Amino acid sequence: MRLLLVEDDNHVAAALSAILARHGFDVTHARSGEEALQALVPEGPGFGVVLLDLGLPDQDGYEVCGKIRKRTGTPVIMVTARSDVRSRIHGLNLGADDYVVKPYDTGELLARIHAVSRRTAHEDAVTSGDSALRLGSVHIELPTRQVTVDGTAIQLTRKEFDLLALLAQRPGVVFRREQIISEVWRTSWEGTGRTLEVHVASLRAKLRMPALIETVRGVGYRLVAPGA
């Protein structure tokens, strides 16, 4: 897999590139936001994942993520020391697929990269068929991966859509956390649990329907159909 590493610290980039190369990744190193955007032009090499550090010298990493998302659907994993939930939600709202907090374990980072790439490779499985789901004012088009609320389009990341589509296919049914992680993230890795919580919070905020996705304490989540 080709991977774009956006990191301004050459020492960190060199060490991480060596580790990634040992695990089969073909790494391209960009030292700034502008270098990253130049590497992602349509005629350039395709990347399986972008690993984006937020502390860049020329642009804020969040800004770079937004620009990346406008020009490509390549999965983006943010890497940052900003660990608060608001920062995570902001990153996901801009289109990031995952969010890794420094300092991180290398095994954790590799697991998240593989999880994101597997999910991207299998995302068509979530939206197979030519059906749509309607839950009150929420309309979910599975083939086109579009969501509207009262006719207004809602911009969701790929994982947010996959999570919503999974829950919406069986309203009222409790999905265990492990099941959601397995079906949406295509992994059984326990560390993904925190990412699930952040995605649920982001969905509630974007849809402006906090009660739509109910937390079943100690078990998982279920979608509560409007009016139910």
C-alpha positions as MATLAB code, in Angstrom:
seq = 'MRLLLVEDDNHVAAALSAILARHGFDVTHARSGEEALQALVPEGPGFGVVLLDLGLPDQDGYEVCGKIRKRTGTPVIMVTARSDVRSRIHGLNLGADDYVVKPYDTGELLARIHAVSRRTAHEDAVTSGDSALRLGSVHIELPTRQVTVDGTAIQLTRKEFDLLALLAQRPGVVFRREQIISEVWRTSWEGTGRTLEVHVASLRAKLRMPALIETVRGVGYRLVAPGA';
ca = [
       0.000    0.000    0.000;
       1.168    3.505   -0.811;
       0.982    5.784    2.227;
       1.420    9.560    2.395;
       3.096   10.611    5.648;
       2.612   14.310    6.419;
       5.105   15.142    9.174;
       7.387   18.193    9.545;
       9.840   16.535   11.958;
      12.371   14.728    9.778;
      13.631   12.527   12.612;
      10.138   11.346   13.503;
       9.304   10.840    9.826;
      12.467    8.833    9.167;
      11.887    6.512   12.116;
       8.209    5.999   11.306;
       8.899    5.540    7.590;
      11.372    2.781    8.401;
       8.817    0.982   10.572;
       6.090    1.344    7.959;
       8.424    0.105    5.219;
       9.178   -3.027    7.251;
       5.436   -3.692    7.315;
       5.083   -3.428    3.551;
       4.125    0.236    3.081;
       5.508    2.385    0.262;
       5.886    5.704    2.097;
       5.961    9.181    0.548;
       7.011   11.880    3.017;
       5.523   15.396    2.836;
       6.996   17.989    5.226;
       4.227   20.568    4.969;
       0.580   20.923    4.127;
       1.404   22.308    0.716;
       3.667   19.352   -0.105;
       0.884   16.990    0.937;
      -1.671   18.723   -1.289;
       0.735   18.683   -4.241;
       1.232   14.947   -3.775;
      -2.534   14.384   -3.896;
      -3.182   15.890   -7.324;
      -5.320   13.642   -9.585;
      -2.459   12.856  -11.941;
      -0.172   11.904   -9.047;
       0.337    8.477   -7.464;
      -2.646    7.049   -5.639;
      -2.399    6.558   -1.888;
      -4.203    4.045    0.288;
      -3.992    6.180    3.437;
      -2.848    9.671    4.459;
      -1.199    9.888    7.884;
      -1.593   13.561    8.803;
       0.221   15.272   11.661;
      -1.663   18.394   12.755;
       1.353   20.460   13.837;
       2.548   21.596   10.412;
       4.727   24.670    9.750;
       2.715   26.277    6.946;
      -0.944   25.426    7.620;
      -3.060   24.104   10.436;
      -3.545   20.370   10.057;
      -7.310   20.714   10.305;
      -7.255   23.092    7.334;
      -5.128   20.652    5.372;
      -7.547   17.820    6.156;
     -10.460   19.848    4.822;
      -8.566   20.561    1.591;
      -7.591   16.911    1.216;
     -11.176   15.813    1.604;
     -12.314   18.225   -1.114;
      -9.960   16.726   -3.674;
      -9.830   13.023   -2.790;
     -11.633   10.265   -0.934;
      -8.377    8.786    0.354;
      -8.732    7.800    4.029;
      -7.082   10.275    6.426;
      -5.772    9.384    9.883;
      -4.961   12.426   12.015;
      -2.002   12.166   14.385;
      -1.821   14.767   17.142;
      -1.223   15.488   20.800;
      -4.677   17.117   21.044;
      -6.597   14.473   22.954;
      -9.819   16.272   23.960;
     -13.103   15.038   22.519;
     -13.921   18.364   20.843;
     -10.691   18.225   18.850;
     -11.464   14.670   17.783;
     -14.997   15.553   16.725;
     -13.729   18.597   14.820;
     -11.270   16.408   12.942;
     -13.925   13.838   12.088;
     -16.309   16.569   10.949;
     -13.651   17.760    8.516;
     -13.521   14.299    6.982;
     -10.846   12.411    8.921;
     -11.436    8.674    9.112;
      -9.589    8.159   12.378;
      -7.681   10.072   15.038;
      -4.547    8.854   16.849;
      -3.250   10.672   19.925;
       0.464   11.089   20.651;
       2.315    9.408   22.168;
       1.012    6.272   20.515;
       2.094    2.657   20.371;
       3.379    1.676   16.930;
       1.257   -1.457   17.006;
      -1.800    0.693   17.647;
      -1.004    2.945   14.700;
      -0.474   -0.017   12.372;
      -3.742   -1.579   13.526;
      -5.632    1.627   12.812;
      -4.050    1.971    9.353;
      -5.028   -1.584    8.464;
      -8.522   -1.131    9.914;
      -9.121    2.010    7.850;
      -7.839    0.396    4.666;
      -9.917   -2.751    5.209;
     -13.003   -0.680    5.857;
     -12.424    1.312    2.683;
     -11.955   -1.862    0.649;
     -15.197   -3.327    1.976;
     -17.403   -0.231    2.189;
     -19.486   -1.386   -0.775;
     -20.690   -4.286    1.371;
     -22.493   -1.824    3.632;
     -24.278   -0.137    0.764;
     -24.942   -3.104   -1.510;
     -28.294   -3.166   -3.269;
     -30.495   -0.386   -4.589;
     -32.453    0.363   -1.461;
     -33.031    3.395    0.705;
     -33.943    3.767    4.352;
     -36.393    6.340    5.702;
     -36.712    6.992    9.422;
     -39.000    9.925   10.002;
     -37.220   12.974    8.606;
     -34.004   11.031    8.056;
     -33.560    9.613    4.546;
     -30.590    7.345    3.799;
     -29.712    6.460    0.202;
     -27.522    3.375    0.404;
     -26.218    3.191   -3.197;
     -25.212    6.869   -3.324;
     -24.266    7.101    0.353;
     -26.315   10.270    0.781;
     -28.182   11.318    3.920;
     -30.798   14.046    4.201;
     -32.752   15.381    7.172;
     -35.966   17.190    6.243;
     -34.611   17.374    2.695;
     -31.316   18.982    3.718;
     -28.172   17.069    2.758;
     -25.917   16.085    5.666;
     -22.227   15.633    4.960;
     -20.924   12.497    6.663;
     -17.554   10.807    6.582;
     -17.424    7.256    5.236;
     -17.329    5.699    8.682;
     -20.121    7.912    9.963;
     -22.299    6.818    7.059;
     -21.441    3.140    7.525;
     -22.255    3.378   11.230;
     -25.578    5.122   10.610;
     -26.538    2.704    7.814;
     -25.778   -0.291   10.002;
     -27.929    0.919   12.896;
     -30.708    2.167   10.598;
     -31.171   -1.183    8.908;
     -32.553   -2.579   12.176;
     -34.150    0.264   14.186;
     -34.678   -0.555   17.838;
     -32.218   -3.449   17.801;
     -29.245   -3.119   20.145;
     -25.922   -3.588   18.376;
     -23.085   -4.659   20.626;
     -19.988   -2.487   20.511;
     -17.925   -5.465   19.357;
     -20.366   -6.136   16.533;
     -20.315   -2.528   15.344;
     -16.528   -2.408   15.400;
     -16.362   -5.677   13.478;
     -18.813   -4.622   10.774;
     -17.859   -0.954   10.346;
     -14.131   -1.016   11.125;
     -13.576   -4.590    9.943;
     -11.486   -5.401   12.978;
     -11.858   -6.940   16.412;
      -9.183   -4.683   17.878;
     -10.411   -3.391   21.214;
      -8.688   -0.018   20.934;
     -11.212    1.052   18.304;
     -13.867    1.456   21.023;
     -12.964    5.051   21.791;
     -13.149    5.913   18.099;
     -16.662    4.441   18.023;
     -17.745    6.764   20.841;
     -16.395    9.792   18.985;
     -18.176    8.795   15.761;
     -21.476    8.369   17.608;
     -21.071   11.827   19.163;
     -20.260   13.317   15.763;
     -23.315   11.704   14.157;
     -25.612   13.030   16.859;
     -24.225   16.529   16.346;
     -24.382   16.504   12.543;
     -27.914   15.117   12.391;
     -28.981   17.469   15.221;
     -30.901   14.579   16.717;
     -29.138   13.584   19.968;
     -31.826   11.046   20.832;
     -31.634    9.235   17.481;
     -28.782    6.977   18.600;
     -29.309    5.638   22.101;
     -26.480    4.377   24.276;
     -27.319    1.063   25.942;
     -24.976    1.160   28.891;
     -22.555   -1.737   29.043;
     -23.794   -3.200   25.761;
     -23.710   -0.893   22.755;
     -25.998    1.351   20.712;
     -29.342    1.295   18.969;
     -31.155    3.629   16.620;
     -34.457    4.941   17.944;
     -36.786    5.631   15.038;
     -38.281    9.159   15.242;
     -41.774    8.998   16.709;
     -41.151    5.589   18.258;
];
